[in-house]
Amino acid sequence: MACILLYSNHLLIINKTFINMKKTIILLIALTLSTFVMAQEKTKVKEVGLTFRNLDQFGFSYKVGTEQSLWRFNAISLSGNSESDNLDDDDDRDSKDFGLGFSVGKEYRKLIAKNVEYRYGFDVSFDYNHSKRTETLYNQNYYSSTTTSDFFTPGFNLLFGVNYIIGEHLVMGAEIMPYFRYTFGETSQEVDEHSGETDHSNFRYGFDSSSVLLSLAYRF
């Protein structure tokens, strides 16, 4: 009798173990399928494109992530200007300006209508601007002046914008970017044989015409 009870208990333990293993296998299969479905839903997205600001500044952008969340890299933005004025046969004025910058950030998207996406996020940025102005006058007394400025601007930007999707691959975008920026740098001036330097620093926040960014990108 004792042997029969022992054998019955042994079968009961084996049966419970088998049931637990079965539940564990089913749970693992369910988790695997759910992970696969989620991976399929989070379609990978990449975009490369051009950006425009103030119609005289342009740059290149690269974005990578999913349809709902992307990392954004504005690899480089460029601006420049060069002017030369001849006041008369002898006097001259020249000015040159150059700027570049980059930013890295995160962008989130939500489809709000057919082919229209709302997007928001943030990025950190860094800009460099250089300017040089030279004036030479030969009328009556000789006069020569050169002013050179170099400014560095780290910043933090919020972004709010929309995308319009054209077909399967083209994306037109517009965004506004309220900013917080700290600028520091130096201005040096040489007048005839005399020279001097001035240090600058300031903190700014808000948004203006330079806070509006237009973009045209290719999605793949």
C-alpha positions in Angstrom: 0.0 0.0 0.0 2.8 2.4 0.9 4.5 1.6 -2.5 1.3 2.5 -4.3 1.0 5.8 -2.5 4.6 6.6 -3.2 4.2 5.8 -6.9 1.0 8.0 -7.0 2.9 10.9 -5.4 5.7 10.5 -7.9 3.3 10.6 -10.8 1.6 13.7 -9.3 5.0 15.5 -9.1 5.9 14.6 -12.6 2.5 15.8 -13.9 2.8 19.1 -12.1 6.3 19.5 -13.5 5.1 18.8 -17.0 2.2 21.3 -16.6 4.6 24.0 -15.3 7.0 23.4 -18.2 4.1 23.6 -20.6 3.0 26.9 -19.2 6.6 28.2 -19.3 7.0 27.2 -23.0 3.7 28.9 -23.9 4.7 32.0 -22.0 8.1 32.1 -23.9 6.4 31.6 -27.2 3.9 34.5 -26.4 6.7 36.8 -25.4 8.7 36.0 -28.5 5.7 36.6 -30.8 4.9 39.9 -29.0 8.5 41.0 -29.4 8.5 40.1 -33.1 5.2 42.1 -33.6 6.6 45.1 -31.8 9.8 45.0 -33.8 7.7 44.9 -37.0 5.6 47.8 -35.8 8.7 50.0 -35.1 9.8 50.4 -38.7 13.3 51.8 -39.1 13.4 55.2 -40.8 16.3 57.1 -42.2 16.2 60.6 -43.8 18.8 62.8 -45.5 18.0 66.3 -46.6 18.7 70.0 -46.9 17.7 72.7 -44.4 17.1 76.4 -45.1 17.0 79.4 -42.7 16.5 83.1 -43.6 16.9 82.1 -47.3 20.6 82.8 -47.0 21.7 79.9 -44.7 21.6 76.3 -45.6 22.7 73.0 -44.1 22.5 69.2 -44.3 20.5 67.0 -42.0 20.5 63.3 -41.2 17.8 61.6 -39.1 17.6 58.0 -38.0 15.2 56.0 -35.8 11.6 54.8 -36.0 8.5 56.4 -37.4 7.6 57.8 -34.0 11.1 58.7 -32.6 14.3 59.8 -34.4 17.7 61.1 -33.6 18.5 64.2 -35.6 21.8 65.6 -36.7 22.3 68.9 -38.5 25.8 68.1 -39.5 26.7 71.6 -40.8 25.1 74.9 -41.6 26.8 77.5 -43.6 26.4 81.3 -44.1 28.7 83.8 -45.7 28.9 87.3 -47.2 31.6 89.3 -48.9 31.4 92.9 -49.9 33.8 95.4 -51.4 33.2 99.2 -51.9 35.3 101.6 -53.8 34.5 105.0 -52.3 36.6 106.8 -54.9 39.8 106.0 -56.9 41.9 105.4 -53.8 39.6 104.6 -50.8 38.3 101.1 -50.1 36.1 99.3 -47.7 35.9 95.5 -47.5 33.8 93.2 -45.3 33.7 89.4 -45.0 31.4 87.3 -42.8 31.4 83.5 -42.3 29.5 81.2 -40.0 29.0 77.5 -39.4 27.3 75.3 -36.9 25.9 71.9 -35.9 23.2 70.5 -33.7 22.2 67.1 -32.3 18.9 66.2 -30.8 15.8 64.1 -30.5 12.6 64.3 -32.5 9.2 62.7 -31.9 6.4 62.4 -34.5 2.7 61.7 -34.6 0.5 61.3 -37.6 -2.4 63.8 -37.3 -3.8 63.6 -40.9 -3.2 61.8 -44.1 0.4 62.6 -45.1 0.8 65.1 -42.3 3.0 64.6 -39.2 3.2 66.7 -36.1 6.7 66.7 -34.6 8.3 68.1 -31.5 11.5 67.6 -29.6 14.8 69.4 -28.7 18.4 69.7 -29.7 21.7 71.1 -28.5 23.7 73.3 -30.9 27.0 75.1 -31.4 27.7 78.0 -33.8 30.8 79.9 -34.8 30.8 83.3 -36.5 33.7 85.2 -37.9 33.7 88.7 -39.4 36.4 91.0 -40.7 36.1 94.6 -41.9 38.8 96.7 -43.4 38.7 100.4 -44.3 41.5 102.2 -46.1 41.4 106.0 -46.8 44.0 107.9 -48.7 42.2 111.2 -48.9 44.2 114.0 -47.1 45.7 111.8 -44.3 46.2 108.1 -44.6 43.9 106.0 -42.4 43.7 102.3 -42.1 41.3 100.3 -39.8 40.8 96.6 -39.5 38.1 95.0 -37.1 38.0 91.3 -36.6 35.4 89.4 -34.5 35.1 85.8 -33.5 32.0 84.5 -31.6 31.1 81.1 -30.2 27.5 80.2 -29.3 26.5 77.0 -27.5 22.7 76.6 -27.2 19.6 74.6 -26.4 16.6 74.6 -28.7 13.0 73.3 -28.5 11.3 72.4 -31.7 7.7 72.3 -32.9 6.8 71.6 -36.5 5.0 69.6 -39.2 5.9 67.3 -42.0 4.1 66.9 -45.3 4.9 63.5 -46.9 5.0 63.5 -50.7 4.7 60.0 -52.1 6.7 57.4 -50.3 10.1 59.1 -50.0 10.0 62.9 -50.1 9.3 64.9 -46.9 8.8 68.7 -46.7 9.1 70.1 -43.2 8.8 73.4 -41.3 9.6 74.0 -37.7 10.0 76.8 -35.1 12.8 76.6 -32.6 12.6 78.7 -29.4 16.2 79.0 -28.2 18.4 79.5 -25.2 21.9 80.7 -26.2 25.1 81.9 -24.6 27.5 83.8 -26.8 31.1 84.6 -26.0 34.0 85.9 -28.1 36.5 88.7 -28.9 36.8 91.7 -31.1 40.1 93.0 -32.1 40.8 96.4 -33.8 43.8 97.8 -35.5 43.8 101.5 -36.3 47.0 102.7 -38.1 49.7 101.5 -35.7 47.4 101.1 -32.6 45.5 97.9 -31.6 43.1 96.8 -28.9 40.9 93.9 -28.0 37.4 93.6 -26.4 35.8 90.6 -24.8 32.1 89.9 -25.2 29.5 87.6 -23.6 25.7 87.6 -23.5 22.8 85.3 -22.8 19.7 85.3 -25.1 16.4 83.4 -25.3 13.2 83.5 -27.3 12.6 83.1 -31.0 13.0 85.3 -34.1 13.3 84.9 -37.9 16.3 82.7 -37.5 14.3 80.3 -35.4 12.2 79.1 -38.4 13.7 76.1 -40.2 12.5 74.7 -43.5 13.6 71.3 -44.8 13.4 68.9 -47.8 14.4 65.3 -47.1 14.5 61.9 -48.7 13.2 59.1 -46.6 14.4 55.5 -47.0 
